[in-house]
């Protein structure tokens, strides 16, 4: 369960597991961080953006464009399987404009 970022930050894996088990044993019903229940009127979903740092030009630009296009189109649906909200259309459009600008 513990992520490598926790253990690399000096947090013992067993402690992370104990906290996880304690928190999840108390949640009834389970808390969904990306889609909070409607009764919590001021709750916002927890979400983040990921970034890919790639060269703006180069001999691999076509392959990079294909991969990044897949990530923000077809591949983005995989995130919903693990409770990530879909990429907003305006974010997807901006990403595609940037990706298409690679050469």
KEKE-3310 file (N, C-alpha, C; in steps of 0.2 Angstrom, whole numbers, plus 5000, padded with zeros to 4 digits):
npx = (5004:5010:5017:5031:5036:5033:5040:5053:5054:5057:5047:5041:5036:5027:5021:5014:5005:4998:4991:4984:4975:4968:4962:4954:4946:4937:4929:4913:4901:4914:4925:4926:4938:4939:4926:4916:4903:4886:4881:4890:4892:4902:4913:4927:4932:4947:4960:4973:4985:4995:5011:5021:5037:5045:5056:5055:5057:5064:5072:5063:5051:5038:5035:5034:5023:5013:5012:5009:4997:4989:4989:4981:4969:4963:4969:4966:4954:4957:4960:4948:4945:4951:4946:4949:4944:4937:4948:4945:4937:4942:4955:4960:4959:4969:4980:4981:4984:4996:5004:5002:5010:5023:5039)
npy = (4994:5006:5021:5023:5036:5040:5031:5034:5047:5045:5040:5027:5012:5003:5011:5020:5010:5006:5019:5020:5008:5011:5023:5019:5009:5017:5024:5025:5028:5023:5036:5046:5054:5060:5063:5070:5067:5074:5080:5087:5102:5112:5105:5101:5091:5082:5084:5084:5091:5083:5084:5084:5084:5088:5089:5103:5101:5089:5074:5063:5069:5065:5053:5056:5065:5057:5048:5057:5063:5051:5050:5060:5058:5044:5037:5043:5039:5028:5033:5036:5023:5022:5031:5044:5060:5064:5072:5089:5097:5109:5109:5098:5102:5113:5105:5097:5107:5112:5100:5097:5108:5103:5099)
npz = (5000:5004:4997:4986:4988:5001:5009:5004:5009:5022:5030:5039:5031:5038:5047:5038:5033:5044:5047:5036:5037:5048:5045:5034:5040:5048:5039:5034:5023:5011:5008:4994:4985:4973:4970:4979:4992:4989:5000:5006:5004:5001:4997:4987:4973:4974:4964:4951:4939:4927:4920:4905:4901:4887:4872:4861:4848:4837:4831:4836:4837:4830:4836:4849:4848:4844:4856:4866:4861:4862:4876:4880:4874:4869:4879:4890:4896:4904:4916:4922:4927:4939:4947:4943:4938:4922:4909:4908:4894:4889:4894:4887:4874:4874:4877:4866:4856:4860:4859:4845:4841:4842:4833)
capx = (5000:5014:5020:5039:5037:5032:5046:5059:5054:5058:5041:5041:5031:5023:5017:5009:5000:4993:4987:4979:4971:4964:4957:4949:4941:4932:4925:4907:4903:4920:4926:4928:4941:4938:4919:4914:4896:4883:4879:4896:4891:4908:4919:4929:4936:4954:4963:4979:4987:5002:5015:5026:5043:5048:5059:5050:5059:5069:5070:5058:5045:5032:5033:5032:5017:5008:5011:5006:4990:4986:4988:4975:4963:4961:4972:4963:4949:4959:4961:4942:4944:4954:4942:4951:4939:4940:4951:4941:4938:4946:4962:4962:4960:4975:4986:4982:4987:5003:5007:5003:5016:5030:5041)
capy = (5000:5012:5023:5024:5043:5040:5028:5038:5053:5043:5038:5019:5009:5000:5017:5021:5005:5007:5024:5018:5004:5015:5028:5016:5006:5021:5027:5022:5024:5025:5043:5046:5060:5064:5064:5070:5067:5080:5083:5092:5108:5116:5100:5101:5085:5082:5082:5087:5090:5080:5088:5080:5089:5085:5094:5106:5099:5084:5068:5059:5073:5062:5047:5060:5068:5051:5046:5062:5063:5045:5051:5065:5056:5038:5034:5047:5035:5023:5036:5035:5017:5022:5036:5051:5063:5065:5078:5094:5098:5115:5107:5093:5106:5116:5100:5095:5113:5112:5094:5098:5112:5100:5098)
capz = (5000:5005:4990:4987:4990:5008:5012:5003:5013:5029:5034:5039:5028:5043:5049:5033:5032:5050:5046:5030:5039:5053:5042:5030:5044:5051:5034:5032:5017:5009:5005:4987:4985:4967:4969:4986:4992:4988:5006:5008:4999:5000:4996:4980:4971:4974:4957:4949:4932:4926:4915:4902:4898:4880:4868:4857:4841:4837:4827:4838:4838:4828:4841:4855:4847:4844:4862:4870:4859:4865:4883:4882:4870:4870:4885:4896:4898:4908:4923:4926:4930:4945:4950:4942:4934:4915:4908:4905:4886:4887:4895:4882:4868:4875:4877:4859:4852:4862:4856:4838:4839:4842:4827)
cpx = (5004:5017:5028:5040:5037:5038:5053:5060:5055:5053:5041:5035:5025:5018:5012:5004:4995:4989:4982:4974:4966:4959:4952:4944:4936:4928:4919:4902:4910:4920:4929:4931:4940:4930:4915:4906:4892:4881:4884:4896:4898:4914:4920:4933:4944:4957:4969:4980:4994:5005:5020:5031:5046:5051:5054:5051:5064:5067:5065:5051:5038:5030:5031:5025:5011:5007:5007:4998:4986:4984:4982:4969:4961:4963:4969:4958:4951:4960:4954:4941:4947:4952:4945:4946:4942:4943:4946:4942:4942:4954:4964:4963:4967:4981:4987:4985:4994:5007:5007:5008:5023:5032:5048)
cpy = (5006:5014:5024:5031:5044:5037:5031:5045:5052:5041:5030:5017:5006:5005:5019:5016:5005:5013:5023:5014:5007:5019:5024:5012:5010:5024:5023:5028:5026:5032:5042:5053:5064:5065:5065:5070:5073:5083:5088:5097:5111:5111:5101:5094:5087:5080:5086:5087:5087:5084:5083:5085:5085:5090:5096:5104:5093:5078:5063:5063:5069:5056:5051:5062:5062:5049:5051:5063:5057:5047:5055:5064:5049:5035:5038:5043:5030:5026:5036:5028:5017:5028:5043:5054:5064:5072:5083:5096:5103:5113:5102:5097:5110:5111:5098:5101:5113:5106:5095:5103:5110:5099:5094)
cpz = (5000:4998:4992:4989:4998:5011:5010:5007:5021:5033:5033:5035:5032:5046:5044:5032:5038:5050:5041:5033:5044:5050:5038:5034:5047:5045:5032:5029:5015:5006:4998:4986:4979:4966:4976:4986:4992:4994:5009:5002:4997:4998:4988:4979:4972:4967:4956:4942:4932:4920:4912:4899:4892:4876:4863:4849:4842:4832:4829:4839:4836:4833:4847:4854:4847:4852:4867:4868:4862:4872:4884:4878:4872:4877:4891:4900:4904:4916:4926:4929:4937:4949:4949:4937:4927:4914:4905:4898:4885:4889:4889:4875:4868:4874:4870:4855:4854:4858:4848:4836:4840:4835:4827)
residu = (UNK:UNK:UNK:UNK:UNK:UNK:UNK:UNK:UNK:UNK:UNK:UNK:UNK:UNK:UNK:UNK:UNK:UNK:UNK:UNK:UNK:UNK:UNK:UNK:UNK:UNK:UNK:UNK:UNK:UNK:UNK:UNK:UNK:UNK:UNK:UNK:UNK:UNK:UNK:UNK:UNK:UNK:UNK:UNK:UNK:UNK:UNK:UNK:UNK:UNK:UNK:UNK:UNK:UNK:UNK:UNK:UNK:UNK:UNK:UNK:UNK:UNK:UNK:UNK:UNK:UNK:UNK:UNK:UNK:UNK:UNK:UNK:UNK:UNK:UNK:UNK:UNK:UNK:UNK:UNK:UNK:UNK:UNK:UNK:UNK:UNK:UNK:UNK:UNK:UNK:UNK:UNK:UNK:UNK:UNK:UNK:UNK:UNK:UNK:UNK:UNK:UNK:UNK)
# end
